[in-house]
Amino acid sequence: MLAIGATTLVGTSAQAAVGIDLLCPIGQATSNFNPGITNTPQTTTLTHSVNYTGCLFGGSVTGATYGFGPFSAPGLSCTNVLQQNAGTSVYHWNDGTTSTIAASLTSTSVSGLLTTSVATGTVAAGKFLGDTMVVESVYLTPGGLACLFGGLTSISSLEVTLTLLSI
């Protein structure tokens, strides 16, 4: 049995009924900044990577990686870093195939020390072509002394979940 939000799935018939082609519930995202970001917007070099494991329903796909950078990111700060999420990425599946996914940030919410962001998009090419992608990421909200003084040089997610839906 697998719980997703308020929905509980049992076996492949329920998975097929809601159109889940892939669910990767265990993900880790890391972004690196040089120079480190502070509370003042500045241009920094950004590198980002994500690893997924424990993927379900995807046949031979049980994991994936994707990343981008390094590239110059103008106007980045501790106050907006988790709101910078749009573009096209190539996901590399563990079975040797790839998917090109165009995505954009659809919501960000801050609740105390946690920031949750949701990105959605479409698989534009490769494996899972035409599927809708939903990624939910949870981070500790950036802050503290690093943002005030020396600069935050890295941020990692607490969790990242990737879901591909055939709609």
Secondary structure by P-SEA (a helix, b strand, c coil): cccccccccccaaaaaaacccccccbbbbbbbbccccccbbbbbbbbbbbbbcccccccccccbbbbbcccccccccccccccccbbbbbbbccccbbbbbbbbbccccccccbbbbbbbbcccccccccbbbbbbbbccccccccccccccccccccbbbbbbbcc
